[in-house]
Amino acid sequence: MFRKINQLLLFHKPILFFAFCLFVLGCTGGSEIGNPENTITFTESDKKLESYIKNQIALSLVPKNLLLETADSVTDKGASPEVTPVFSDARAGYSTTNIQEQDVDESDTVKNNGTHFFVAGNRKVTIVDVSTPEIMRVVSNIDIRGEVNSLYLNNNILVILFIPDNGGGSKWSGTSLTQRLNIGMPYWLPVGAQVGIQFLDVVDPANPKWLSEMILDGLLVSSRMIDGNLHIIQQFLPDLPPLSICYTTEEDKAQSISKNQKALESLSLNDLTPSYSRIGENGKAIETDQLVATGDFYCPEKPLGGTIITVTTVSIKDPLLSFQSMGTVADAHQIYASTKSLYVGSTRWTSTAADNYEDIEYDFLTDIYKFNFTDKGVEYESSGTIAGSTLNQFSFGEYQNVLRVAATTGNIWQGTSNNHVYCMKSDNGQLNVIGSIHNIAPGENLYSSRFVGSKGYLVTFVKTDPLFTLDLSDPTNPFIVGELKVPGYSDYIHPLGENYLLTIGKDTKEQDGVTFDQGIQLSIFDVGYLKAPRILHKEMIGDRGTSSEALKNHKAFNFWAEQNLLSFPVDLFEHLSPSGNAWSYGESTFTGLYTYKVTAENGFEFKGRLSRCIDQANCDTTWTRAIFINDRVYEIAPNVIRSAIVNDMDGEVSTIVLDE
């Protein structure tokens, strides 16, 4: 069924490139179908494929009221928005990247092997020897022809993801809109965006050996490393002429589509599809070709965005670093991966028919595509549709071949928001909803979720923080077991053993009917008895204005289960004199790392903190990570590494300044 493409060169030797594209239509209408019609269409004709892509782009319009009222309403907190004593990638004697699922590695700005740190700088990667913690030293620098994004380290192979020079892309000139609407034509994506991937052998960290490099067209959405296979997910927006992307009436819609089709006539297939280049060690392209072969495109009839999603898989176990690629025409809002499967969530709008756009009622649907990891690469299995939009990667979780998804319908500002959990299972090409829980905390927004084995946990919020516990042991009959309301809210849920949850979020206060965020709130919940969850311990940090990267990025939250140690960055704001106003911000008093010993029995034992501000130039950084090695905690930023003994953090601090 799939066509093979020849001649990718590595060390000037041919390897195999395998490209295909699959897509399955989502349901039209309804609130929870999950059972889309599955009609597969392939074409070997470049002319037909070109016509199809142009038509998809021309049809990618949304009602103007949706554009004006719901910009940024489809959230993407990352992962997130992309982790636990149960699901962690920790090694004996040291901690590693905080991940969502066991054995599913996620890229990060720092990787380590217990003796060396690999640190992402601006245009380089710095390798630091920390085997003697009191005397940290840089052993090598790897210069990169672009801006480093993140890293992987697997069996002494260092993988560097970067944005090549001139690969950041530019704003599409086809619209004057400045706000971001995450559905329909993705006009906010940069045109000409690219991702570079460089592979190095770091058996000897002082002398890294270049192995291979490639550049792929498209914006980096996410990535995973599973069993030595690197999966890169991208979204490609062609360089298009000015187009209409919204309409006011059905007549206006038809005219806009016709104008769009005419505007796209002069573009060729090469203009509309992504390419790849294999790069030699000297930085010159060895080979350039189409990333997805014409005969491997599946053409859905339904317009689902003006971009192409690609998933490129590279086997680092293969000495030739051969790779495969697949793609489809859609948007990629959320990415989740288990060890078995990759899921792509693509949110779109649905509406009731109306003559005038002001009368249109709308909501969101999310199409979910399931791909399996096989010995041959990533292969399509099924797709389905649910009502609502998802928050981040933690809105998804797979257990015993069943996908659980938390989603929100409606919107909070109109009082129509509602939350739901769906259990979905593949059957004959369809990802069906086999069980669901509806109308959870009406009028509230979903702030965090976590699926752990046969259990699920949700946090919603308006003025208090309800924690819901879910029994998902029978996916055909999931149900809410318990609920606990506490002040504040949790942005991130981290399993603490089997019967406890560790969360990080914000404390809140209400004044004159308005709720205001305060400082950081750490909590430990006992969920051993699902029917009656209870809070055991709470720790407050700072006043209004206090923040942490860990609130939005789970990789900045490092809990090392082996020693029950927790560390994360804090930008501390405090009231230097009493303030009676909930809306009053404190003053900045500290920037750096907070470290605790955390147990269900004793709660939060503050071990100390490490300031990042050895001078003003080294205070403000784009990211901070914590790593534990033996009895020490390390604070790593792009330009500085600091280290102290956990049980003596007020004692001697080792510091090394890195050149960015």
Secondary structure as UniProt FT lines:
FT   STRAND          4..10
FT   TURN            11..12
FT   STRAND          13..21
FT   HELIX           46..58
FT   STRAND          62..63
FT   HELIX           64..69
FT   TURN            71..72
FT   TURN            92..93
FT   TURN            102..103
FT   STRAND          110..112
FT   STRAND          116..120
FT   STRAND          124..129
FT   HELIX           133..135
FT   STRAND          137..143
FT   STRAND          146..154
FT   TURN            155..156
FT   STRAND          157..164
FT   TURN            165..166
FT   STRAND          170..171
FT   TURN            173..174
FT   TURN            187..188
FT   STRAND          190..191
FT   STRAND          194..201
FT   TURN            205..206
FT   STRAND          209..217
FT   STRAND          219..226
FT   TURN            227..228
FT   STRAND          229..236
FT   STRAND          246..247
FT   HELIX           250..263
FT   TURN            264..266
FT   HELIX           269..272
FT   STRAND          275..279
FT   TURN            281..282
FT   STRAND          285..290
FT   HELIX           294..296
FT   STRAND          308..315
FT   TURN            316..317
FT   TURN            319..320
FT   STRAND          323..329
FT   STRAND          334..337
FT   STRAND          341..351
FT   HELIX           357..359
FT   STRAND          362..374
FT   TURN            375..376
FT   STRAND          377..387
FT   HELIX           393..395
FT   STRAND          396..399
FT   TURN            400..401
FT   STRAND          402..409
FT   HELIX           412..414
FT   STRAND          418..427
FT   TURN            428..429
FT   STRAND          430..440
FT   TURN            442..443
FT   STRAND          445..452
FT   TURN            453..454
FT   STRAND          455..461
FT   STRAND          464..471
FT   TURN            475..476
FT   STRAND          479..487
FT   STRAND          489..496
FT   TURN            497..499
FT   STRAND          500..511
FT   TURN            512..513
FT   STRAND          514..526
FT   TURN            530..531
FT   STRAND          534..541
FT   TURN            544..545
FT   HELIX           549..551
FT   HELIX           554..556
FT   STRAND          558..560
FT   TURN            561..564
FT   STRAND          565..574
FT   TURN            582..583
FT   STRAND          587..599
FT   TURN            600..602
FT   STRAND          603..611
FT   HELIX           616..618
FT   STRAND          625..629
FT   TURN            630..631
FT   STRAND          632..637
FT   TURN            638..639
FT   STRAND          640..645
FT   HELIX           646..648
FT   TURN            649..650
FT   STRAND          654..657
//
